[in-house]
Amino acid sequence: MKLLRVKASHFKNCCDDFTIDLTPKSRKTEEDKEYELQEIAPNLHVFNTAAFIGKNASGKTTAIELLDCAYSILGDFRLEDKHYDYDGVELEITFFHDGFLYRYETELVSENSMGNQACFRNEHIYRKEFFKTYAKEIYAPDGYEELTNPGNLPEDTSNIFFILNKKKTRAVFLDSYSGGADTYQLLFRALKNYDLDPDVLPKIIRIFDETIKELTRIDDHNYRVVTENGERILSDTKLIYFLSSGTTKGILLYTLMAASLKEGFDLLIDEVENHFHKTLVDNMISLYKDKSVNRNNATLIFTTHYCEVLDQIGRQDNIWICNADSHIHLTNMYEDYQIRPVLLKSKQYYSNAFRTAVNYEDLMALKKVLKK
């Protein structure tokens, strides 16, 4: 299963028909096919990496949360424990699975009696068999047939269940606040659930803290740490303070990255710069581009203020610019801007080609007040 596109209306503060399309729009060179794109079916490609940029309060987090919403439905067939309101949200999710294109439509409703869960109303599933000649017409309505009477489910469970049948991790979402006391529970659970090589964790730890020789789990809340100065047994809350916040976030994120690359699920990161240094972000991008490492078509999707990392991405149609007025709007670097490919994306960002710069007059107004 691979998500191709999600379209939403009435989602948080987004404009209607807010659309994120993960399929390429510009020309696909042989170099792109080697490093920037992954072929999930003959002539059907999606991105290895995708990025959302914009200034503060522009809607970057909202955009990646919409993707998390779609992946939650596709992976768990449910939507719960999100911090936004479900009422009236209209979704259209297009995905590829087992040789078929699917278009799923639904309206979400909140039911207070069920806690923070969404109910699915007015569900429709359309399907058409994929042939490589359809690659430019994925979203054209021609050829789709509605699947009727798939079965009966509780109203908080999506009919997507009848297509995908089994819960599975389709994506993992790390928001900018990840890194609390439950980090190490998540870390060791990921090591076990995804059956990662025992050498993965020591190699990751060394990247972030060379003084740590060994980190092992004793139980859910206690860990054994071996450093150059000896051995200590620490609770999860004490371990958070013993290690730097950057080390804690970095170890978790790199572990989930290793799982993503092994299993082929997508990794969503909000404000990747809150987790670690730009060099490590560059390294992550390179790993998702490397087909000898990324063998199962995982995609790295992130929001960032690190505009320099955009220069590591060869294409433009996998970069979206977020802007907000009364609603959040999304534009695509390739489709909506005349940016020559030979120009550095970071240079265009700093020159305000995408209207992402902080307002200079506002900065000077603050300075004037501070000088009083």
Number of C-alpha atoms within 10 A of each C-alpha: 17 22 21 23 20 23 20 23 18 17 25 19 15 21 18 16 16 19 20 21 18 21 20 20 14 12 9 13 10 10 10 15 16 13 19 27 27 25 14 16 17 13 13 21 19 24 27 28 26 23 24 26 26 24 18 15 13 20 25 28 21 19 26 22 21 21 20 21 19 25 25 21 20 28 21 19 22 23 24 19 9 13 7 12 16 23 16 15 18 21 23 20 23 23 18 22 16 12 14 15 22 27 23 19 19 21 20 22 19 19 15 9 7 11 10 16 21 26 21 23 16 9 15 18 21 17 19 18 15 20 15 12 11 16 15 13 10 25 15 9 12 9 13 18 14 14 11 9 8 13 8 10 11 9 14 20 18 23 26 21 19 13 13 16 11 13 14 13 16 23 23 18 21 21 19 16 11 19 22 13 17 14 20 25 16 16 18 17 13 17 18 12 9 15 12 17 11 10 8 14 21 16 12 19 22 15 13 18 17 13 12 18 16 15 17 15 16 12 11 14 16 18 19 17 18 16 15 10 9 9 14 13 16 17 16 21 15 14 21 20 11 12 13 13 17 15 20 25 24 23 26 25 23 19 22 24 23 24 24 25 23 18 19 21 24 26 23 24 25 25 21 22 17 18 26 17 13 15 9 16 17 16 12 16 21 19 19 25 27 14 18 9 14 21 15 16 25 27 27 24 24 25 26 21 19 15 20 17 17 23 15 15 21 15 23 23 22 27 22 26 22 25 21 18 10 8 13 21 22 23 19 18 18 19 13 13 12 9 15 11 11 7 10 15 23 15 13 15 19 15 12 12 14 21 16 19 14 13 9 8 9 10 10 11 10 10 11 10 8 8 6 5
